[in-house]
Amino acid sequence: MAREPLRRRFRMPFRGRSGGLPPKGPAVRPLGHTPHPYARALGMVSVVLIGAWLGLLVVGSVRTPVGPMDTKMALRPSASGGTKINVSPLGALELDSHHAPLRLDVDVDQLNPERSQALVKHPERLAGLQEEIADDVAAGTIDLGVRSVVAVVSGATLLGLAVYRRPRRALTAGGLALALLVTSGAAAYATWNPKSVLEPKFSGLLSSAPSVVGNARSIVNDFDIYQQELARLVTNVTQLYDATANLPTYQPDPTTMRVLHVSDIHLNPAAWHITESLVKQYDIDVIIDSGDTMDHGTTAENGFLDPISDLGAPYVWVRGNHDSAATQEYLEDLDNVHVLDDGKSISVSGLRIAGIGDPQFTPDRSVQPAGDDAERASGRRLAAAMNRQRAKGDPADIAVAHNPMAARETAGAVPLVLAGHTHNRKTHELDGGTRLMVQGSTGGDGLRAVEGDEPADVQASVLYLDRETRKLQAWDEITLGGLGLSTAEVSRRLPEENTPGGAESPSPSSPSAGPGSGTASPPARRTPSPSPTEAP
């Protein structure tokens, strides 16, 4: 076989038209789509956020003792920040401690038997518990910060390496995650609010809430600094755990008077069971109902009112726009019930209470509603009656009107005025030093509760007043899940003058165990006038 010519066996290099080798220069880019800079930036941000979140989820938590409790602390992404303390199985405490894209979660895993028993058997150690808890929290926070840095940087770097397969871009992702964590920490530090422990939102078992939250007088007189309230909170939780299945009972504070404010029951029979339970749990001195106990005000509904006489405390009532004159007459004949109207005032359990019924009865469609003018005129009559009573040397401590429009007319005539009607709990500061407290529906909107997609909450409030000055010291806002729900929430509020740095402070007295601890509120804010008079 003839050999193939040599020119066919060897490939000659390509020569251009000039006869030389192709010119040297940058390689020709392969054909394909080049990502837009914005798309690349968005991808990097996604890698950083997801990687940092995964890092925190996997290794970003620490276990640390806090006083007698073993806890787990962790940082979690959050839109609003804050601190959540989970005290299983009692519930949780939420604190508005800071505003940053990170939330601090503290899970109370268990009570250390040795430390808790030593604390219970040697109460004198409570004196040093404040500093011990502060040191424990500081050590745990530092440990958590270091671990969180490692978790965030490692998570973002590893995910960046998996996505981009380039060490340089992976390190960039880790650096950005570190910058994000540092910025979030700076935001949390700048917005840190140590007084947030004075106003926790408690959710869980209603029966244990008063014991966890503390007592009104000890709040007013004993909170000086954040560490003291933190120590008190841990002490109360320790006592709850030590009691195991038998939760501690509520111990009434003899230096305060307790008023239960209910409103807008609207024929919901469950309201009587709830009211009776609260009367026993909080040792209520007097119940004040700001009206709309009925729905149509017919005589056929009057039997619904019979349980009032057996609730365990005096019942003060004013007529709402769903309560008829027949309803009022029926209540006047019941034992343990005090009906207020036309500015009448009475002394009940040491409190002087004045009230006026709603001038309108809206279920009667044959009568044109009088509107807001009638409500304001009613409020002026109530204010005039209280001014006359004050001139006689016996001023009213509390005024009651159903509609907030009427209640606003009492500004300057009474320290505290209670109302309902709107089914929306609000607190307003009126001129002349008067505080208006509008209650939500204690009947969970009554018969209307089944009309919406979700049941309305059942709301009531416990007011704490100084037994000598009759001034409002604090109040608990109680919210229960509506029909078919079993949630419970108690939030402690304080008037502005009783918060740290307030303009006034009540005279000191000996505190005793009561319904809450360490739960103050920020100053109440002025809000617009309530909705018009037509009933919800």
C-alpha positions in Angstrom: 0.0 0.0 0.0 1.4 3.3 -1.0 2.3 5.7 1.8 0.2 8.7 2.4 2.0 11.8 1.4 3.6 13.6 4.3 1.6 16.7 3.7 -1.5 14.8 4.7 -0.1 13.4 7.8 0.9 16.7 9.4 -1.5 19.6 9.9 0.1 22.9 9.2 -0.7 25.8 11.4 -3.4 28.2 10.1 -2.0 31.2 8.4 -3.9 34.3 7.7 -4.0 36.2 4.5 -0.7 37.7 5.3 0.8 34.4 5.7 1.6 34.7 9.4 0.1 33.2 12.6 -3.1 34.6 14.0 -2.6 37.7 16.1 -2.5 37.3 19.8 -5.3 38.9 21.9 -8.1 38.2 24.4 -9.8 34.9 24.0 -13.1 35.1 22.3 -16.0 34.8 24.9 -18.2 31.8 24.4 -21.7 32.6 23.3 -24.3 32.7 26.1 -26.3 34.9 28.4 -24.4 37.3 30.7 -26.2 37.9 34.0 -27.3 41.5 34.6 -25.4 43.3 37.4 -28.7 43.8 39.4 -29.4 40.1 39.0 -26.0 39.2 40.3 -26.3 41.5 43.2 -29.7 40.1 44.1 -28.3 36.6 43.9 -25.5 37.5 46.3 -27.9 39.1 48.7 -30.1 36.0 48.6 -27.0 33.8 49.3 -26.0 36.0 52.2 -29.4 36.1 53.8 -30.2 32.4 53.4 -26.7 31.3 54.4 -26.7 33.5 57.5 -30.2 32.2 58.5 -29.1 28.6 58.0 -26.0 29.2 60.1 -28.0 30.7 62.9 -30.5 27.9 62.7 -27.9 25.2 62.9 -25.3 26.5 65.4 -26.4 29.9 66.4 -27.7 29.1 69.9 -26.1 28.6 73.4 -27.2 27.0 76.6 -26.5 29.0 79.7 -27.8 29.0 83.3 -29.8 32.1 84.4 -30.1 32.0 88.1 -31.8 28.7 89.0 -32.9 28.0 85.4 -31.3 26.3 82.5 -32.0 28.3 79.3 -31.2 28.2 75.6 -30.6 31.6 73.9 -30.7 32.1 70.2 -30.9 34.8 67.6 -33.6 34.5 64.9 -34.4 36.8 61.9 -37.3 39.1 62.6 -39.0 42.1 61.1 -39.6 43.8 64.4 -36.9 42.6 66.7 -37.7 42.2 70.4 -37.2 39.4 72.9 -39.3 36.3 73.4 -39.0 34.3 76.6 -40.7 30.9 76.3 -41.6 29.5 79.8 -43.1 26.2 78.8 -45.7 25.0 79.7 -46.9 28.3 81.2 -46.6 30.3 78.0 -44.4 33.1 76.8 -43.3 36.7 77.6 -42.7 39.1 74.7 -40.6 42.2 75.4 -40.2 45.2 73.1 -36.5 45.3 74.0 -35.0 46.5 70.7 -35.8 47.2 67.0 -33.5 45.3 64.7 -33.9 42.5 62.1 -32.9 40.0 64.8 -35.0 38.7 67.7 -33.6 37.2 70.9 -35.3 33.9 71.8 -34.8 32.6 75.3 -36.2 29.1 76.1 -36.5 28.1 79.7 -35.7 24.4 79.3 -35.9 23.3 82.9 -35.4 24.4 86.5 -32.1 23.2 87.9 -33.2 21.2 91.0 -30.1 22.0 93.1 -30.1 25.7 92.5 -33.8 26.1 92.8 -34.1 24.1 96.1 -31.2 26.1 97.5 -33.0 29.3 96.6 -36.3 28.2 98.1 -34.7 26.9 101.3 -32.5 30.0 101.8 -34.5 33.0 100.8 -31.7 35.3 102.0 -29.9 34.4 98.7 -32.5 36.4 96.8 -30.6 39.5 97.8 -27.7 38.4 95.5 -29.9 36.9 92.8 -30.1 40.3 91.0 -26.4 40.5 90.4 -26.1 36.8 89.6 -28.8 37.0 86.9 -27.2 40.0 85.4 -23.9 38.3 85.2 -25.4 35.1 83.8 -27.3 37.1 81.1 -24.2 39.1 80.2 -22.0 35.9 79.9 -24.7 34.2 77.8 -25.1 37.2 75.6 -21.3 37.4 74.9 -21.2 33.7 74.2 -24.2 34.0 71.9 -22.6 36.9 70.1 -19.4 35.0 69.3 -21.3 31.9 68.3 -23.6 33.9 66.1 -20.7 35.6 64.3 -19.2 32.2 63.5 -22.6 30.8 62.5 -23.5 33.7 60.2 -20.1 33.9 58.5 -19.7 30.1 58.1 -23.2 29.7 56.8 -23.0 32.4 54.1 -19.5 31.3 53.1 -20.3 27.6 52.7 -23.5 28.5 50.7 -21.6 30.9 48.6 -19.0 28.3 47.8 -21.7 25.8 46.9 -23.5 28.2 44.6 -20.6 30.1 42.9 -17.8 27.5 43.3 -15.4 30.3 43.6 -13.6 30.9 46.9 -13.4 34.6 46.3 -17.1 35.1 45.9 -17.8 32.7 48.8 -15.5 34.9 51.0 -17.4 38.0 49.8 -20.6 36.4 50.9 -19.2 35.7 54.3 -17.9 39.2 54.7 -21.3 40.7 53.7 -23.0 38.4 56.3 -20.6 39.6 59.0 -21.3 43.2 58.0 -25.1 42.5 58.2 -24.8 41.0 61.7 -22.6 43.9 62.9 -25.1 46.4 61.6 -28.0 44.6 63.1 -26.2 44.4 66.5 -25.5 48.2 66.3 -29.2 48.8 65.6 -30.2 46.6 68.5 -27.7 48.5 70.8 -29.0 51.9 69.6 -32.6 51.0 70.2 -32.1 49.0 73.4 -34.9 49.6 75.9 -34.1 48.1 79.3 -37.6 49.2 80.6 -39.3 46.8 78.2 -39.2 44.2 81.0 -41.6 46.3 82.8 -44.3 45.7 80.2 -44.2 42.1 79.0 -47.0 40.7 77.0 -47.9 37.4 78.6 -49.7 34.5 76.8 -50.5 31.1 78.1 -52.4 29.9 81.2 -54.6 32.6 82.5 -54.6 31.1 86.0 -50.8 31.5 86.3 -50.6 34.9 84.6 -51.2 37.0 87.7 -48.5 35.1 89.6 -46.0 35.6 86.8 -46.7 39.2 86.2 -46.5 40.4 89.8 -48.4 42.8 91.9 -49.5 46.4 91.2 -48.1 48.0 94.4 -44.7 46.4 94.1 -44.5 47.6 90.5 -45.2 51.2 91.5 -42.9 51.3 94.5 -40.1 48.7 93.8 -39.0 49.0 90.2 -35.9 51.2 90.2 -33.8 49.5 87.6 -34.0 46.8 85.0 -32.0 44.3 87.0 -34.4 44.3 89.9 -37.4 43.5 87.7 -35.4 40.8 85.9 -34.6 39.2 89.3 -38.2 39.4 90.4 -39.4 37.8 87.2 -37.0 34.9 87.5 -38.0 34.5 91.2 -41.7 34.2 90.3 -41.0 31.7 87.5 -38.8 29.7 89.9 -41.7 29.5 92.4 -44.1 28.4 89.6 -41.8 25.6 88.6 -41.2 24.5 92.2 -44.9 24.2 92.7 -45.0 21.7 89.7 -48.7 20.8 89.1 -50.0 23.0 91.9 -49.7 26.6 90.6 -49.4 29.2 93.3 -52.7 31.0 94.2 -53.1 34.7 93.8 -52.3 36.6 97.0 -54.3 39.9 97.2 -52.4 43.1 98.0 -54.1 44.8 100.9 -52.8 48.2 99.8 -54.8 48.2 96.5 -58.4 48.1 95.5 -59.3 45.9 92.5 -62.0 46.9 90.0 -63.1 44.6 87.2 -64.3 46.6 84.1 -66.5 44.7 81.7 -68.7 46.0 78.9 -70.7 45.0 75.8 -71.6 41.5 76.9 -74.4 41.3 74.3 -76.2 38.3 75.7 -73.1 36.0 75.7 -73.7 33.6 78.7 -70.0 32.7 78.7 -69.3 36.2 80.0 -70.8 35.4 83.4 -68.5 32.4 83.9 -65.5 34.5 82.8 -66.4 37.3 85.2 -66.9 35.0 88.1 -63.6 33.3 87.5 -61.8 36.7 87.3 -63.5 37.9 90.5 -62.1 34.9 92.4 -58.7 34.9 90.7 -58.0 38.6 91.3 -60.1 39.0 94.5 -62.1 41.8 92.9 -63.7 44.4 95.1 -66.3 45.8 92.6 -67.4 45.0 89.1 -68.3 47.9 86.8 -70.3 47.2 83.6 -70.4 50.1 81.1 -73.5 48.9 79.3 -74.8 46.9 76.3 -75.4 43.9 78.5 -78.4 43.0 76.3 -78.8 42.9 72.5 -82.4 43.9 71.8 -83.5 45.0 75.3 -86.7 42.9 75.3 -88.3 41.7 78.5 -87.8 38.1 77.2 -84.1 38.6 77.6 -84.3 39.7 81.3 -83.7 36.2 82.7 -80.2 36.4 81.2 -79.3 38.9 83.9 -80.1 36.7 86.9 -76.5 35.3 87.4 -75.2 38.8 88.2 -76.3 38.5 91.9 -74.0 35.5 92.4 -70.8 36.8 90.8 -69.1 37.4 94.1 -68.7 41.2 94.1 -70.9 44.3 93.9 -72.1 45.0 90.4 -72.3 48.6 89.2 -74.1 49.1 85.9 -75.0 51.9 83.4 -77.4 51.5 80.5 -76.0 51.1 77.0 -77.8 51.9 73.7 -78.8 48.2 73.5 -80.3 48.2 77.0 -83.9 49.3 77.4 -85.7 51.0 80.2 -87.3 47.6 81.0 -83.8 46.1 81.3 -82.8 48.9 83.7 -85.9 48.3 85.9 -85.2 44.6 86.1 -81.6 45.2 87.2 -82.7 47.6 89.9 -84.6 44.8 91.6 -81.7 42.3 91.6 -79.6 41.8 94.7 -76.0 43.1 94.8 -76.6 45.4 91.7 -76.2 49.2 91.7 -77.8 51.0 88.7 -76.4 54.5 87.9 -78.2 57.1 85.8 -78.6 60.8 85.5 -75.3 61.5 87.2 -76.2 59.6 90.4 -73.2 58.6 92.5 -72.9 55.9 95.2 -70.1 54.6 97.4 -69.3 50.9 96.7 -66.4 49.1 98.4 -64.9 52.4 99.4 -65.1 54.0 96.0 -67.4 56.9 94.9 -68.7 56.0 91.5 -71.0 58.2 89.3 -72.7 57.3 86.1 -75.3 58.0 83.5 -77.2 55.8 81.1 -77.0 56.1 77.3 -79.7 58.5 76.0 -80.4 56.4 73.0 -82.0 53.0 72.5 -81.0 52.1 69.0 -82.8 48.7 68.6 -86.1 50.7 68.5 -86.2 51.5 64.8 -89.4 53.6 65.2 -87.3 56.4 66.8 -84.7 58.4 64.9 -81.3 58.1 66.6 -80.4 61.4 68.3 -76.7 61.2 67.3 -73.6 62.5 68.9 -75.1 65.7 70.1 -77.3 63.7 72.5 -74.3 61.8 73.8 -72.3 65.0 74.4 -75.3 66.5 76.3 -75.5 63.4 78.4 -71.8 63.6 79.3 -72.2 67.3 80.2 -75.0 66.4 82.6 -72.8 63.7 84.2 -70.0 66.2 84.6 -72.3 68.8 86.1 -73.6 66.3 88.6 -70.1 65.3 89.6 -69.0 69.0 90.0 -72.0 69.5 92.3 -71.0 66.5 94.3 -67.4 67.7 94.5 -68.6 71.1 95.8 -70.2 69.2 98.7 -66.8 67.7 99.6 -67.5 64.2 98.3 -65.9 64.0 94.8 -66.3 61.0 92.6 -63.4 58.6 92.0 -64.7 57.0 88.9 -67.3 58.0 86.3 -69.1 55.6 84.0 -70.8 56.2 80.6 -71.5 53.8 77.8 -70.5 55.9 74.8 -66.9 57.4 74.8 -68.4 60.5 73.2 -70.3 61.2 76.4 -67.4 60.1 78.6 -65.1 62.7 77.0 -67.3 65.5 78.3 -66.2 64.6 81.9 -62.7 65.8 81.3 -61.4 67.6 84.4 -64.4 66.6 86.5 -63.1 63.1 87.6 -59.7 61.3 87.6 -61.0 58.2 85.8 -63.9 57.6 83.4 -64.9 54.2 82.0 -66.8 53.5 78.7 -67.5 50.8 76.1 -69.6 50.8 73.0 -66.9 50.6 70.3 -65.8 47.0 71.0 -62.2 48.3 70.7 -60.1 48.7 73.9 -58.4 52.1 74.1 -57.0 54.4 76.7 -57.0 58.2 76.3 -55.6 61.0 78.3 -58.2 63.9 78.4 -57.7 67.5 79.5 -57.7 68.2 83.2 -55.9 65.0 84.2 -58.8 62.7 83.3 -58.0 59.2 82.0 -60.6 57.6 79.7 -60.5 53.8 79.5 -62.7 52.3 76.7 -63.3 48.6 77.2 -63.6 46.0 74.4 -66.5 43.5 74.3 -66.5 41.1 77.3 -69.0 39.0 75.4 -66.8 38.7 72.3 -69.3 40.7 70.3 -72.1 38.6 71.7 -74.5 37.2 69.1 -72.4 38.7 66.4 -69.4 36.5 67.3 -70.4 33.9 64.8 -71.0 36.3 61.9 -67.3 36.9 60.9 -64.6 34.7 59.6 -63.0 34.5 63.0 -64.5 34.9 66.5 -63.9 38.2 68.3 -61.8 38.3 71.4 -63.3 38.4 74.9 -61.8 41.4 76.7 -61.9 42.7 80.3 -59.6 44.8 82.5 -58.6 44.7 86.2 -57.9 48.2 87.6 -55.7 48.7 90.7 -56.3 51.8 92.7 -54.6 53.0 95.9 -56.8 52.4 98.8 -56.1 55.8 100.4 -55.7 58.2 97.5 -58.0 56.3 95.0 -55.5 57.0 92.3 -55.0 54.5 89.5 -51.8 52.5 90.1 -51.9 50.0 87.2 -54.2 47.9 85.2 -54.2 44.5 83.6 -55.7 44.1 80.1 -57.1 40.6 79.8 -57.8 39.1 76.4 -59.3 35.6 75.8 -59.8 33.8 72.5 -63.3 33.9 71.3 -65.7 31.1 70.5 -63.9 27.8 70.0 -60.5 29.3 71.0 -58.6 28.7 74.2 -55.9 31.4 74.2 -55.3 33.8 77.1 -53.2 36.9 77.3 -52.6 39.4 80.1 -50.7 42.7 79.6 -49.8 45.0 82.5 -50.1 48.8 82.0 -49.0 51.7 84.2 -50.0 55.3 84.1 -47.3 57.7 83.0 -46.7 59.1 86.5 -46.0 55.6 87.8 -43.4 54.7 85.3 -39.7 55.2 85.9 -38.9 58.9 85.5 -42.6 59.9 85.7 -43.7 63.2 87.0 -45.2 61.8 90.2 -44.9 58.7 92.3 -47.4 57.4 94.9 -46.5 57.4 98.5 -44.5 54.3 99.5 -46.1 51.4 101.3 -45.2 47.8 102.0 -45.8 45.6 98.9 -47.1 42.1 99.1 -47.4 39.3 96.6 -50.0 40.1 93.9 -51.1 39.7 90.3 -47.9 40.7 88.5 -44.3 41.8 88.6 -42.2 43.9 86.4 -44.7 45.0 83.9 -44.9 48.7 83.3 -46.1 50.5 80.1 -44.9 53.5 78.1 -47.0 56.6 78.5 -50.5 56.5 77.1 -50.8 58.3 73.8 -53.6 60.6 72.7 -55.8 59.0 70.0 -58.6 60.3 67.9 -62.2 60.5 69.1 -64.1 57.2 69.0 -66.5 56.2 66.3 -70.0 57.7 66.0 -72.8 56.7 68.3 -74.5 54.0 66.3 -73.8 50.8 68.2 -71.5 48.0 66.7 
